[in-house]
Amino acid sequence: MISDSSSTPGPLSPGNVVSAALRIYRDRFKTYFGLSARACLWLLVPVYGWAKYGMHTGLIARMAYQELINQPETPKQAYQQVNPKLWSFLGLGILFILIFIATYIVLGIAAVIVSLIVSTLLGPFLSLIGPSGVLITSIIGGLLFLAIFFFGLLWMASRLFLVEVPLALEPGNDATKSIGRSWALTKNSIVRIQLVVLATYLITLPLLLLTGILPQLLLLPRFEPGTAVYSIVYLILFAVSLAGSMVVLPFWQAAKGVLYYDLRSRREGLDLQIQPTDI
């Protein structure tokens, strides 16, 4: 699958990243699904379980990366490497949430300011048209607000897409250093990352629809909220949705492992190369 190369390998296409992740997941489905099931079940336990969830997600990405460099690890071997960083994964999750809360606030303020400035500048001219001019001004301001908010969040999500992977793979990394590594590796790669995210999402969407979204939309409204039957149906649908998440999670983490490999190869000149015929 992988061979040594004296030259720095070029970046994989987004399609090749997703294809490689899909192949790795297919070949190791039983192992990855078992780890994913543990991760999702741990997520139901506050604090300690959240730390275990983060550790298991990083562990799956680590194993996918190790497959790519021809140094595969068993779950036990990978666990021995990531378990000492258990609480760092919890800290990473907390920092991740705090960063996005701050991002929401900053983007919201910036979007309001820009929208008001544009509306103030255009308002006097468009108001000459009459009521339709006021409406156009409001629409332009609203679209600017949404654009700043949406693309700002998209940019931040892309820069932090790989945060748990360096923590799981690189010795000596802690939560803050892993955020810095993700930030450095994803520089100038926003479009590529979003193409990988889009392709991965489209592949997993049918399963998510069947196990989560559609059953809740089609079945829950048939029962009276607060009744015993409603509660039973809700619990069954929750279990089905959780099972769907268990199937989907390893594919996402494998994609992160491959993307991490790709970005490191391109930026740091790792002597690794994936043979095109295997992707």
C-alpha positions in Angstrom: 0.0 0.0 0.0 2.7 2.4 1.0 6.3 2.6 -0.1 9.3 4.8 0.8 10.1 7.6 -1.4 13.0 10.0 -1.4 10.9 12.8 -2.8 8.2 14.7 -1.0 4.8 13.3 -2.1 2.2 15.7 -3.4 -1.2 16.2 -1.9 -3.9 13.6 -2.4 -7.0 14.8 -4.1 -10.1 15.1 -1.7 -11.6 12.1 -3.5 -8.5 10.0 -2.8 -8.5 11.0 0.8 -12.1 9.8 1.2 -11.5 6.7 -0.9 -8.5 5.7 1.2 -10.5 6.3 4.4 -13.3 4.2 3.1 -11.0 1.4 2.2 -9.3 1.4 5.6 -12.6 1.4 7.4 -13.9 -1.4 5.2 -10.8 -3.5 5.9 -10.9 -2.9 9.6 -14.7 -2.6 10.0 -15.1 -4.9 13.0 -12.3 -3.4 14.9 -13.2 0.2 14.2 -16.9 -0.4 14.9 -16.1 -1.9 18.3 -14.0 1.1 19.2 -16.7 3.4 18.0 -19.4 1.6 20.0 -17.4 2.1 23.1 -16.8 5.7 22.3 -20.5 6.5 21.8 -21.6 4.6 24.9 -18.9 6.4 27.0 -20.4 9.7 25.7 -23.5 9.0 27.8 -21.4 9.2 31.0 -20.6 12.7 32.2 -17.1 14.0 32.5 -15.0 10.8 32.7 -17.1 9.3 29.8 -16.6 12.4 27.7 -12.8 12.0 28.2 -13.0 8.4 27.2 -15.1 9.4 24.1 -12.4 11.9 23.0 -9.7 9.3 23.6 -11.4 6.6 21.5 -12.1 9.0 18.6 -8.4 10.0 18.6 -7.4 6.3 18.9 -9.4 5.4 15.7 -7.7 8.3 13.7 -4.3 7.1 15.0 -4.9 3.5 13.9 -6.0 4.8 10.4 -2.8 6.8 10.1 -0.6 3.9 11.3 -2.2 1.8 8.5 -1.1 4.4 6.0 2.5 4.4 7.1 2.7 0.6 7.2 3.1 0.4 10.9 -0.4 -0.9 11.9 -1.3 -1.1 15.6 -3.7 -3.3 17.4 -6.3 -1.6 19.6 -4.3 -2.6 22.6 -1.1 -1.1 21.3 -2.9 2.2 20.3 -4.6 2.3 23.6 -1.3 2.2 25.5 -0.2 5.2 23.6 -3.3 7.4 23.9 -4.6 6.4 27.4 -2.0 8.4 29.3 -3.4 11.5 27.6 -7.0 10.7 28.7 -7.6 14.0 30.5 -5.9 16.0 27.8 -8.7 14.8 25.5 -11.2 16.2 27.9 -9.3 19.4 28.1 -9.2 19.5 24.3 -12.9 19.1 24.1 -13.5 22.0 26.6 -11.1 24.3 24.7 -12.7 23.4 21.5 -16.2 24.4 22.8 -14.8 27.6 24.4 -13.1 28.6 21.1 -16.4 28.2 19.2 -18.4 30.1 21.8 -15.9 33.0 21.4 -16.1 32.6 17.6 -19.8 32.9 17.7 -19.7 36.0 19.8 -16.9 37.7 17.7 -18.6 36.8 14.4 -22.0 38.0 15.7 -20.6 41.4 16.7 -18.6 41.7 13.4 -21.5 40.7 11.3 -23.8 43.2 13.0 -21.3 46.1 12.6 -20.6 45.4 9.0 -24.3 45.0 8.2 -25.1 48.3 10.0 -22.3 50.1 8.1 -23.4 48.8 4.7 -27.1 49.6 5.5 -26.2 53.1 6.7 -24.2 53.8 3.5 -26.7 52.3 1.1 -29.8 53.3 2.9 -30.0 56.9 1.8 -29.6 56.0 -1.9 -31.9 53.0 -1.9 -34.5 54.8 0.1 -35.0 57.1 -2.9 -36.6 54.2 -4.7 -39.3 54.1 -2.1 -40.4 51.2 0.2 -38.7 48.7 -2.1 -35.4 50.4 -1.4 -35.8 49.9 2.3 -36.5 46.3 1.7 -33.5 45.9 -0.5 -31.3 47.5 2.1 -32.6 45.1 4.8 -32.0 42.1 2.5 -28.5 43.2 1.7 -27.7 43.7 5.4 -29.2 40.3 6.3 -27.3 38.5 3.6 -24.0 40.1 4.7 -24.7 39.1 8.3 -25.4 35.4 7.3 -22.3 35.3 5.0 -19.9 36.6 7.6 -21.4 34.2 10.2 -21.4 31.2 7.9 -18.0 31.5 6.3 -16.4 32.6 9.6 -17.6 29.4 11.3 -16.6 27.3 8.2 -13.1 28.7 8.3 -12.7 28.1 12.1 -14.2 24.6 11.8 -11.7 23.8 9.0 -8.7 25.1 11.0 -9.7 23.0 14.0 -10.8 19.9 12.1 -7.8 17.7 13.1 -7.4 18.8 16.7 -7.6 15.3 18.3 -5.3 13.6 15.7 -2.0 15.3 16.8 -2.9 14.6 20.4 -3.3 10.9 19.6 -0.2 10.6 17.5 2.5 13.1 18.4 4.5 12.5 21.6 4.6 15.3 24.1 1.5 17.0 22.8 -1.2 18.4 25.1 -4.5 20.0 24.4 -3.2 23.5 23.5 -0.3 22.2 21.4 -2.7 19.9 19.5 -4.9 22.9 18.6 -1.7 24.7 17.4 -0.8 21.7 15.3 -4.2 21.5 13.7 -4.0 25.3 13.0 -0.6 25.0 11.4 -1.4 21.9 9.3 -4.6 23.2 7.9 -3.2 26.6 6.8 -4.2 27.4 3.2 -6.1 24.1 2.9 -9.6 25.2 3.8 -11.1 24.3 0.4 -9.5 20.9 0.3 -10.7 20.1 3.9 -14.3 21.2 3.1 -14.3 19.1 0.0 -13.3 16.1 2.1 -16.0 17.0 4.7 -18.6 17.4 2.0 -17.8 14.0 0.4 -17.7 12.2 3.7 -21.0 13.8 4.7 -22.7 12.8 1.5 -21.5 9.2 1.9 -22.8 9.0 5.5 -26.0 11.1 5.0 -28.2 8.2 3.8 -27.5 6.1 6.9 -28.0 9.2 9.2 -31.3 9.9 7.5 -32.5 6.3 7.9 -31.4 5.8 11.5 -31.9 9.3 12.9 -33.7 12.1 11.1 -36.5 10.4 9.2 -37.7 8.1 12.0 -37.9 11.0 14.3 -39.8 13.1 11.8 -42.1 10.4 10.7 -42.8 8.3 13.8 -42.6 10.6 16.9 -45.4 13.0 15.7 -47.8 10.0 15.7 -47.7 9.7 19.5 -48.7 12.0 22.2 -45.8 13.6 24.1 -45.6 12.6 27.7 -47.2 9.3 27.3 -45.6 5.9 28.0 -45.8 4.9 24.4 -44.1 8.1 23.3 -41.3 7.5 25.8 -40.8 3.9 24.6 -40.7 4.9 20.9 -38.3 7.8 21.7 -35.9 5.5 23.5 -36.0 3.0 20.6 -35.4 5.7 18.1 -32.5 7.1 20.3 -30.9 3.6 20.3 -31.3 3.3 16.5 -29.8 6.8 16.1 -26.9 5.9 18.4 -26.2 2.7 16.4 -26.1 4.8 13.2 -23.6 7.1 14.9 -21.5 4.1 15.8 -21.3 3.1 12.2 -20.5 6.6 10.9 -18.0 7.8 13.4 -15.1 5.5 12.4 -15.4 6.7 8.8 -15.0 10.3 9.8 -12.0 9.5 12.1 -10.4 7.4 9.3 -10.8 10.4 7.0 -9.1 12.6 9.6 -6.3 10.2 9.9 -5.7 10.1 6.1 -6.0 13.9 5.8 -3.5 14.3 8.7 -1.1 12.0 6.8 -1.7 14.0 3.6 -1.1 17.4 5.1 2.0 16.3 7.0 3.4 14.7 3.8 2.8 17.9 1.9 4.0 20.4 4.5 6.7 18.5 6.3 8.0 16.2 3.5 7.4 12.8 5.2 9.1 10.0 3.2 5.8 8.3 2.6 3.8 7.7 -0.5 0.5 6.0 -1.2 0.4 4.0 -4.3 -2.4 5.3 -6.6 -3.5 1.8 -7.5 -4.3 1.1 -3.8 -6.5 4.1 -3.5 
